[in-house]
Each structure stands twice: as C-alpha cells, then as structure tokens.
Amino acid sequence: MDNHFRNAFEALNAARPASGFRPETEAEWEKLQQAQIKLSFAAYKAAGASDSEARALSEFIHGGRAGRLLLEIFFAE
C-alpha cells in the first residue's frame, strides 16, 4: 500500500466519530471531510493523476459545501 493510501486510512481512523458511526459535532464533520479529501487524493494519484491534478479534483469534489453535502447525504437517515 502506498503512503498516500496509508495516510488516508490513518486519517479515516482518526476521524471516527465518538458515536461510532454518524458525526454529531461540527468538528467531527470537518475531520471526516478532510479524511475523505485525503482518500480521494490517494485514489486519483493511484489512477495516474499528478499531485496538482489529484489535489484540485479531490478538493473540488470533496471539499467545501459540495463535499459536506455528499457526506450528509451518505449519513442521511
């Protein structure tokens, strides 16, 4: 496993909410969103994107309001 995926999985484990499943605080949501950005960066790098391409794409899709909305949809009841 390359370092990008290792770092992303470590970030995901560190972002695990206190509830064990759904983020409940703003800080938990932000931590999970940053972990999602790292994971998508690693995936784009593995697919052959350059650092700048992978960073831009992962921030565009998983950063900001769009990324938060994607996470909220995933965790919707």
ZALUM-225937 format. One record per atom (N, C-alpha, C): residue in one letter; x, y, z. Coordinates in steps of 0.001 Angstrom, whole numbers, plus 500000, padded with zeros to 6 digits. Layout:
<atoms>
aXYZ/...
</atoms>
This chain:
<atoms>
m500848498828500000/m500000500000500000/m500895501238500000/d500608502196499126/d501476503366499079/d501163504338500216/n502059505298500395/n501939506226501522/n500688507079501472/h500222507432500270/h499012508250500172/h497813507501500749/f497677506222500412/f496565505443500960/f496749505196502456/r497960504948502866/r498228504725504292/r497832505966505096/n498243507140504628/n497888508388505309/n496375508611505299/a495729508298504193/a494280508472504098/a493556507551505069/f493977506298505165/f493323505368506082/f493573505747507539/e494752506272507825/e495026506757509177/e494120507941509509/a493933508830508538/a493044509977508738/a491606509522508933/l491174508516508173/l489816507991508341/l489626507378509716/n490602506624510176/n490504506037511514/n490472507112512590/a491274508166512417/a491304509263513382/a490015510074513342/a489304510041512224/a488071510811512069/a486841510056512536/r487022508886513080/r485874508095513535/r485111508872514615/p483826509119514408/p483040509884515374/p482915509166516718/a482686509939517752/a482530509376519094/a481364508401519155/s480337508647518348/s479165507773518337/s479480506424517698/g480596506358516977/g480960505128516298/g480440505042514879/f479533505954514512/f479014505902513153/f478843507287512549/r477828508027512953/r477493509314512325/r478142510474513075/p478798511398512362/p479352512584513025/p478231513386513684/e478517513916514865/e477492514670515582/e477893516117515819/t479172516424515820/t479620517790516038/t480232518345514753/e480323519660514699/e480929520298513524/e482383519836513348/a483088519690514459/a484484519246514390/a484582517835513808/e483660516953514173/e483666515587513621/e483379515608512126/w482438516453511706/w482145516559510274/w483362517054509518/e484026518073510026/e485194518640509351/e486342517639509271/k486554516911510350/k487623515912510368/k487343514804509354/l486092514379509279/l485719513344508328/l485838513850506887/q485459515089506669/q485574515654505327/q487032515744504892/q487921516145505777/q489346516201505442/q489896514804505150/a489437513812505890/a489866512436505633/a489367511970504266/q488148512354503904/q487595511996502594/q488416512635501476/i488848513861501672/i489686514540500680/i491000513791500510/k491608513356501619/k492859512599501539/k492664511272500815/l491547510615501083/l491285509334500429/l491076509516498928/s490332510518498536/s490126510730497102/s491427511164496422/f492249511955497105/f493560512325496563/f494376511073496271/a494406510152497225/a495159508907497042/a494617508104495864/a493302508077495717/a492698507327494615/a493052507949493264/y493002509273493183/y493340509927491923/y494821509761491589/k495674509815492600/k497104509572492387/k497324508153491870/a496637507194492457/a496778505799492032/a496290505605490600/a495366506447490168/a494844506361488806/a495724507090487799/g496807507724488290/g497763508342487382/g497748509857487337/a496947510506488158/a496906511970488160/a498174512528488807/s498558513714488401/s499683514390489046/s499227514890490415/d500186515313491232/d499825515843492553/d498835516995492431/s499130517931491555/s498258519105491433/s496884518732490888/e496827517821489932/e495530517371489405/e494728516647490471/a495380515744491181/a494699514972492219/a494206515877493339/r495023516834493739/r494637517765494809/r493448518619494379/a493523519166493165/a492447520029492669/a491130519258492555/l491190518063492021/l489978517269491842/l489389516833493173/s490225516381494084/s489703515936495384/s489120517102496179/e489748518289496096/e489199519472496774/e487889519909496120/f487822519853494793/f486629520264494076/f485436519376494419/i485665518066494449/i484569517125494680/i484237516972496162/h485254516857497005/h485018516522498409/h485252517671499378/g485716518798498892/g485937519944499763/g484736520870499778/g484757521845500634/g483719522868500681/g482325522325500921/r481355523092500463/r479950522733500685/r479538521471499945/a480091521284498742/a479727520102497954/a480145518820498670/g481361518801499180/g481841517621499896/g481059517363501169/r480719518436501878/r479930518287503099/r478559517718502768/l477944518215501689/l476642517709501271/l476704516232500915/l477758515830500223/l477913514411499892/l477977513551501153/l478738514020502152/l478819513266503406/l477469513230504124/e476771514356504157/e475471514397504822/e474464513481504137/i474518513434502816/i473623512523502075/i473955511078502434/f475228510768502511/f475649509408502858/f475110509006504228/f475149509935505186/f474727509624506540/f473258509934506812/a472508510337505788/a471087510667505974/a470316509450506480/e469408509732507337/e468594508634507920/e467422508301507055/
</atoms>
